[in-house]
Amino acid sequence: MSRSRRFIFLLCLPACAAVAVVWLAACAGTNGAAASSPTAGSDPVVLHVNGRPIRQSAIDAVRAEFRLGGTTDTQARAEREVVRRELVRQEAERLGISVDPDEVEARHSTMAGQVGGAQALAAALKKVPMTDAQLRSDLRDGVLREALQDAKFKAVSSTRAQARAYYDTHRASFRREASVHLWSIQVAAEGIAESALGRLRTGHPFDEVARQFSTDPEAKDQGGDMGIVALTSLPETLRKAVETAREGVPTRPVQGPGGWYVLKATDLRRARTLSFAEVEQQIVQALTRVRRSRALEHWLDGAREQATVTRP
């Protein structure tokens, strides 16, 4: 089974956490020059912010970021954003705030996972176009921005009551879909699936049989282990087989997309709504992050008015 048809389980992300994730993407910044390293002649200085030069590469990188996010990428809008990001960097330097490189790498990996892997991310960047170095620079500025807002506005936070109100209003967002830990052997014909099942029934380990029989290269490499998957992500015939399967017992061969399957399911979790106790801290943290982000935006409005921004 190809990865595009793979049983991928996406944990239901509560709306408040989704707000935080979207904000992280929106607040990523770049200094541009370090990312693309063009020659000075092809990368002119277009602005000075409190005496610091801003080159065209910085503007271009932000415009690429806007395109990546599907929003308007005009020069004027990018210049405004670059100025604000430069003000964040200057204030962070004043306060002695630096970026954790491990956090940048973690976010890069998360982004790759969200779009389907490193190759999918590279393809998305190529369309913009945007280099991976520029993306990492954006992510560094995003991490720096969060560190700055946490340092400047540590007194700003959300309460348990506010979290409870959010939970009650968005309860449907905290529903966790039914899921299962799934193993799969995919083959071309029913007879081959019967042979694989026969070996399982004589005591051969599932991973051994999967590596021997499976026609899906990734499943073969992983011994048929598909990880945790949402039942709703499975094709109907496979979902019904999993729902009626005995815990840890291989199913009879079942036909599905691309061939025949022998499946094994464990750790079946029924669909349910997460309780407030389970998500309270997550909501508090997400709402706090949003409030601090708004506070930083307000500060930036004032800092921009006081900043000296000139053109060469």
C-alpha positions in Angstrom: 0.0 0.0 0.0 1.5 3.4 -1.0 2.0 6.0 1.7 -0.8 8.1 0.1 -3.2 5.2 0.8 -1.5 4.3 4.1 -3.7 4.2 7.2 -2.4 7.5 8.7 -3.7 8.4 12.1 -3.9 12.1 12.8 -4.5 12.8 16.4 -7.6 15.1 16.7 -6.0 18.5 17.6 -8.2 20.6 19.8 -9.1 24.0 18.4 -7.2 26.0 20.9 -4.0 24.0 20.1 -4.7 24.5 16.4 -4.8 28.2 17.0 -1.4 28.0 18.5 0.0 25.9 15.7 -1.4 28.3 13.1 0.1 31.2 15.0 3.5 29.5 15.1 3.4 29.3 11.3 2.3 32.9 11.0 4.9 34.4 13.2 7.9 32.7 11.6 10.3 35.3 10.3 13.5 35.5 8.3 16.5 37.7 7.9 16.9 36.5 4.3 20.5 37.4 3.7 21.8 34.5 5.8 19.4 32.1 4.0 20.3 32.7 0.4 23.7 34.5 0.6 23.4 36.3 -2.7 26.1 38.8 -3.9 25.8 42.3 -2.6 25.1 43.6 -6.1 22.2 41.3 -6.7 20.9 41.8 -3.1 20.6 45.5 -2.5 19.8 47.1 0.8 16.3 48.4 0.6 15.7 49.6 4.2 17.4 50.5 7.4 15.7 49.8 10.7 17.2 51.7 13.5 20.4 51.8 11.5 20.4 48.1 10.5 20.3 47.2 6.9 17.5 45.1 5.4 18.3 43.5 2.1 16.0 42.5 -0.7 16.6 38.8 0.0 14.8 39.3 3.3 11.8 40.8 1.6 11.9 38.0 -1.0 12.0 35.3 1.6 9.0 36.7 3.4 7.1 37.0 0.1 7.9 33.3 -0.5 6.6 32.5 3.0 3.3 34.4 2.2 2.9 32.4 -1.0 3.6 29.2 0.9 0.7 30.1 3.2 -1.5 31.1 0.3 -1.7 34.8 1.1 -0.9 38.1 -0.7 2.8 38.5 -1.3 3.2 42.1 -2.3 6.5 44.0 -1.7 4.9 46.5 0.5 3.3 43.9 2.8 6.6 42.0 3.0 8.5 45.1 3.9 6.1 45.9 6.7 6.5 42.4 8.1 10.3 42.4 7.8 10.5 45.6 9.8 8.4 44.1 12.6 10.6 41.0 12.6 13.7 43.1 12.8 12.3 44.9 15.8 11.7 41.6 17.5 15.3 40.6 16.8 16.6 43.9 18.2 14.5 43.7 21.3 15.5 40.0 21.9 19.2 41.0 21.6 18.7 43.8 24.1 17.2 41.3 26.6 19.8 38.7 25.9 17.3 36.2 24.4 18.5 33.6 22.0 17.1 30.8 19.9 17.2 27.1 20.9 18.4 25.3 17.8 16.9 22.0 18.9 13.4 23.7 18.9 14.0 25.0 15.4 14.8 21.5 14.2 11.8 20.0 16.0 9.5 22.5 14.3 11.1 21.7 10.9 10.4 18.0 11.5 6.9 18.7 12.6 6.2 20.8 9.5 7.6 18.0 7.3 5.4 15.5 9.0 2.3 17.7 8.5 2.7 17.9 4.8 3.6 14.2 4.3 7.4 14.0 4.8 10.6 15.6 3.8 10.1 15.1 0.1 6.6 16.6 0.2 8.0 19.6 2.1 10.8 20.0 -0.5 8.3 19.9 -3.3 6.1 22.5 -1.6 9.1 24.8 -1.1 10.1 24.4 -4.7 6.8 25.6 -6.0 6.9 28.8 -4.0 10.0 29.0 -4.6 11.7 29.0 -1.2 14.9 27.3 0.0 15.1 25.1 3.0 17.6 27.5 4.5 15.1 30.3 4.2 12.5 28.1 5.9 14.8 27.3 8.8 15.5 31.0 9.1 11.8 31.7 9.3 11.4 29.1 12.0 14.3 30.5 14.0 12.6 33.9 14.0 9.3 32.2 15.1 11.1 30.6 18.0 12.7 33.9 18.9 9.4 35.7 18.8 7.8 33.2 21.2 10.8 33.5 23.6 10.5 37.3 23.5 6.8 37.3 24.2 7.2 34.9 27.0 10.0 37.0 28.5 8.3 40.4 28.1 4.8 39.3 29.1 5.3 36.4 31.6 2.6 38.0 33.8 0.1 37.6 31.0 -1.6 34.2 31.3 -5.0 32.4 31.0 -6.9 31.0 34.0 -8.5 27.7 34.6 -11.9 29.4 34.3 -11.1 30.7 30.9 -9.9 27.3 29.8 -13.1 25.7 31.0 -15.2 28.3 29.1 -13.2 27.5 26.0 -13.6 23.8 26.5 -17.4 24.1 27.0 -17.7 26.2 23.8 -15.5 24.0 21.6 -16.2 20.6 23.2 -16.7 19.0 19.7 -13.1 19.9 18.9 -11.8 17.6 21.7 -13.4 14.5 20.3 -10.9 11.7 19.7 -11.8 9.3 16.9 -11.7 5.6 17.3 -8.2 4.2 16.6 -6.3 1.0 16.6 -2.7 -0.2 16.4 -2.7 -2.0 13.1 -0.4 -4.5 11.4 -0.9 -5.3 7.7 0.3 -7.7 5.1 -0.7 -6.6 1.5 -0.4 -9.1 -1.4 -1.6 -9.3 -5.0 -3.9 -12.3 -4.7 -6.2 -14.0 -2.3 -4.3 -17.3 -2.5 -1.1 -15.6 -1.5 -2.9 -14.0 1.4 -4.1 -17.4 2.5 -0.5 -18.7 2.4 0.6 -15.8 4.6 -2.2 -16.4 7.0 -1.2 -20.1 7.1 2.3 -19.2 8.2 1.0 -16.9 10.9 -1.2 -19.7 12.2 1.7 -22.1 12.5 3.4 -19.6 14.8 5.6 -17.5 12.6 5.9 -13.9 13.9 3.8 -11.3 12.0 6.8 -9.1 11.2 8.6 -12.1 9.7 5.7 -13.0 7.5 5.1 -9.4 6.5 8.7 -9.0 5.3 8.4 -12.3 3.4 5.0 -11.6 1.7 4.1 -8.0 1.7 4.2 -6.1 -1.7 4.3 -2.7 0.0 8.0 -1.8 0.4 7.5 0.4 3.5 5.3 -2.1 5.2 7.8 -4.8 4.4 10.6 -2.8 6.0 8.5 -2.1 9.1 7.4 -5.7 9.5 3.8 -4.7 8.6 3.5 -2.3 11.6 1.3 0.5 10.5 1.3 2.3 13.9 -1.8 3.9 15.4 -4.5 4.6 12.8 -7.9 6.2 12.9 -10.6 3.7 11.9 -12.3 6.4 9.8 -9.2 6.6 7.7 -9.5 2.9 6.6 -11.3 1.8 3.4 -14.7 0.4 4.3 -13.8 -3.3 3.8 -10.7 -3.0 5.9 -12.4 -1.0 8.6 -15.1 -3.6 9.0 -12.5 -6.4 9.2 -10.7 -4.5 11.9 -13.8 -3.7 13.9 -14.8 -7.3 14.0 -11.3 -8.8 14.6 -10.3 -10.4 17.8 -7.5 -8.6 19.7 -4.1 -9.6 18.3 -5.6 -12.3 16.1 -4.9 -12.1 12.3 -8.0 -11.7 10.2 -9.1 -13.8 7.2 -7.9 -12.3 3.9 -9.9 -9.2 3.0 -9.9 -7.4 -0.3 -9.0 -3.7 -0.4 -7.3 -1.0 -2.4 -4.4 -2.5 -4.3 -4.8 -6.1 -3.4 -5.6 -8.5 -0.5 -4.8 -7.9 3.2 -4.2 -9.9 6.3 -4.6 -7.6 9.2 -3.9 -7.7 13.0 -5.3 -5.1 15.4 -4.5 -4.3 19.0 -5.1 -1.5 21.4 -8.6 -0.6 20.0 -9.7 2.7 21.4 -13.3 3.7 21.0 -14.3 7.2 19.9 -14.8 9.6 22.8 -14.6 13.2 23.9 -11.6 14.0 25.9 -12.5 15.2 29.4 -11.6 18.7 30.6 -9.1 17.3 33.1 -7.2 15.6 30.2 -6.8 18.8 28.2 -6.9 21.6 30.8 -3.2 22.3 30.7 -3.1 22.2 27.0 -5.9 24.7 26.7 -4.4 27.0 29.3 -1.0 27.0 27.6 -2.5 27.6 24.1 -4.7 30.5 25.3 -1.8 32.0 27.2 0.3 31.9 24.1 -2.4 33.6 22.1 -2.8 36.3 24.8 1.0 36.9 24.9 1.1 37.0 21.2 -1.5 39.8 21.1 0.4 41.6 23.8 3.6 41.5 21.7 1.7 42.7 18.6 0.5 45.7 20.7 4.1 46.3 21.8 5.3 46.1 18.2 2.8 48.7 17.1 4.4 51.1 19.5 7.9 50.1 18.7 7.2 50.6 15.0 6.0 54.1 15.6 9.2 54.9 17.5 11.6 53.1 15.1 13.7 54.9 12.6 13.0 53.3 9.2 14.7 54.8 6.2 15.6 53.9 2.6 19.1 54.2 1.1 
